[in-house]
C-alpha cells in the first residue's frame, strides 16, 4: 500500500505541472488565435493535450484510491489506461528525441522533464501492478461467508 501511495503521489506531482503548463499555453493560444482558421487544428490539439494531461493526473489519483481501498477492477483499469498511454507517449518521446537531437542545446531540459515524468509514471505502474498481484493472490472468496450474509436476518 505504501509504495503504491508514494509512487502515486510522485506521479501526480509529476503530471499536474504538465497539465497546468499546457492549460496556460492553451489559454494563450486561444487568445492569440481567436479568429484564425489556419491554426484551428493546433487549437484543437493543444486543448486535447490539456484534457489528456488532466485525465492522466486524475487516473493516477483514482489508482491511489483504488489501491488503498483494494478495488481490484479499478486498479486493473488504471493499469490498462496508463500502460497503453505510457507506451504511446514513450514512443513519441523517443521519436521527438531523435528528431531534435541536433537541437539538443535548446530542448534538453524539455526532454529531461518529459523523460522524468514518464519514469514516474512507469514507477507507479510497477507498484500498482505489484499491489494488484498481491490483492489477487490474497483474495478470499469463501462461499460460506457469502451464504451466511445472504441468509442472515436483518
C-alpha positions as CSV (number, residue, x, y, z in Angstrom):
1,X,0.0,0.0,0.0
2,X,2.7,2.5,1.0
3,X,4.8,2.0,-2.1
4,X,1.8,2.5,-4.4
5,X,0.8,5.6,-2.4
6,X,4.2,7.1,-2.5
7,X,4.8,6.3,-6.2
8,X,1.2,7.6,-6.9
9,X,1.9,10.9,-5.1
10,X,5.2,11.2,-7.1
11,X,3.4,10.5,-10.4
12,X,0.7,13.0,-9.5
13,X,3.3,15.7,-8.6
14,X,5.0,14.9,-11.9
15,X,1.8,15.0,-14.1
16,X,-0.1,18.0,-12.6
17,X,2.6,20.7,-13.6
18,X,2.3,19.4,-17.2
19,X,-1.5,19.8,-17.1
20,X,-1.2,23.3,-15.7
21,X,1.5,24.3,-18.2
22,X,-0.4,23.0,-21.1
23,X,-3.6,24.7,-19.8
24,X,-1.8,28.1,-19.6
25,X,-0.3,27.5,-23.1
26,X,-3.8,26.6,-24.4
27,X,-5.3,29.8,-22.9
28,X,-2.5,31.9,-24.6
29,X,-3.0,30.1,-27.9
30,X,-6.8,30.6,-27.6
31,X,-6.4,34.3,-27.1
32,X,-3.8,34.8,-29.8
33,X,-5.5,32.6,-32.5
34,X,-9.1,33.7,-31.8
35,X,-10.3,34.1,-35.3
36,X,-7.6,32.4,-37.3
37,X,-8.9,29.3,-39.2
38,X,-5.3,28.4,-40.2
39,X,-4.4,27.4,-36.7
40,X,-7.7,25.7,-35.8
41,X,-6.1,22.3,-35.8
42,X,-3.3,23.4,-33.5
43,X,-6.0,24.9,-31.2
44,X,-7.9,21.6,-31.1
45,X,-4.6,19.6,-30.5
46,X,-3.4,21.8,-27.6
47,X,-6.8,21.6,-25.8
48,X,-6.8,17.8,-26.4
49,X,-3.4,17.7,-24.7
50,X,-4.8,19.6,-21.8
51,X,-7.7,17.2,-21.4
52,X,-5.3,14.2,-21.7
53,X,-2.9,15.6,-19.1
54,X,-5.8,16.3,-16.7
55,X,-7.3,12.8,-17.2
56,X,-3.8,11.2,-16.7
57,X,-3.4,13.0,-13.4
58,X,-7.0,12.1,-12.3
59,X,-6.4,8.4,-13.2
60,X,-3.3,8.3,-11.0
61,X,-5.3,9.7,-8.1
62,X,-8.0,7.1,-8.9
63,X,-5.3,4.5,-8.8
64,X,-4.1,5.6,-5.4
65,X,-7.7,5.5,-4.0
66,X,-8.3,2.1,-5.7
67,X,-5.1,0.7,-4.2
68,X,-5.9,2.0,-0.7
69,X,-9.5,0.5,-0.9
70,X,-8.3,-2.7,-2.6
71,X,-10.6,-2.3,-5.6
72,X,-9.0,-4.8,-8.0
73,X,-11.0,-3.9,-11.1
74,X,-10.3,-0.2,-10.7
75,X,-6.6,-0.9,-10.3
76,X,-6.7,-3.1,-13.4
77,X,-8.4,-0.4,-15.5
78,X,-5.9,2.3,-14.2
79,X,-3.0,0.0,-15.2
80,X,-4.5,-0.7,-18.6
81,X,-5.1,3.0,-19.3
82,X,-1.7,4.2,-18.0
83,X,0.1,1.3,-19.6
84,X,-1.3,1.9,-23.1
85,X,-0.8,5.7,-23.0
86,X,2.7,5.4,-21.4
87,X,3.9,3.1,-24.2
88,X,2.5,5.5,-26.8
89,X,3.9,8.5,-25.0
90,X,7.3,6.9,-24.6
91,X,7.4,6.1,-28.3
92,X,6.6,9.7,-29.1
93,X,9.3,10.8,-26.6
94,X,11.9,8.7,-28.4
95,X,10.7,10.0,-31.8
96,X,11.0,13.6,-30.6
97,X,14.4,12.8,-29.1
98,X,15.7,11.6,-32.4
99,X,14.2,14.4,-34.4
100,X,15.5,17.1,-32.0
101,X,18.9,15.6,-31.3
102,X,20.6,18.3,-33.4
103,X,18.9,21.0,-31.3
104,X,19.8,19.3,-28.0
105,X,21.3,22.6,-26.9
106,X,17.8,24.1,-26.8
107,X,15.4,21.3,-25.9
108,X,17.4,19.1,-23.5
109,X,15.5,20.5,-20.4
110,X,12.1,19.7,-22.0
111,X,13.2,16.2,-22.9
112,X,14.7,15.7,-19.5
113,X,11.5,16.7,-17.7
114,X,9.4,14.6,-20.1
115,X,11.6,11.6,-19.5
116,X,11.5,12.0,-15.7
117,X,7.7,12.3,-15.9
118,X,7.4,9.1,-17.8
119,X,9.8,7.4,-15.4
120,X,7.5,8.5,-12.5
121,X,4.5,7.1,-14.4
122,X,6.3,3.7,-15.0
123,X,7.3,3.5,-11.3
124,X,3.6,4.0,-10.4
125,X,2.6,1.4,-12.9
126,X,5.1,-1.1,-11.5
127,X,4.0,-0.6,-7.9
128,X,0.3,-0.6,-8.8
129,X,0.8,-3.9,-10.7
130,X,2.6,-5.4,-7.7
131,X,-0.4,-4.3,-5.5
132,X,-2.9,-5.8,-7.9
133,X,-1.0,-9.1,-7.9
134,X,-0.9,-9.1,-4.1
135,X,-4.7,-8.5,-4.0
136,X,-5.3,-11.3,-6.4
137,X,-3.1,-13.7,-4.5
138,X,-4.7,-12.9,-1.2
139,X,-8.3,-12.8,-2.4
140,X,-10.5,-14.9,-0.1
141,X,-13.7,-15.9,-1.8
142,X,-15.3,-18.0,0.9
143,X,-18.8,-19.1,-0.2
144,X,-19.8,-19.9,3.4
145,X,-19.4,-16.2,4.4
146,X,-21.4,-15.1,1.4
147,X,-24.3,-17.5,2.0
148,X,-24.3,-16.6,5.7
149,X,-24.6,-12.9,4.8
150,X,-27.4,-13.7,2.4
151,X,-29.4,-15.8,4.9
152,X,-28.9,-13.6,7.9
153,X,-32.0,-11.8,9.2
154,X,-31.8,-8.1,9.4
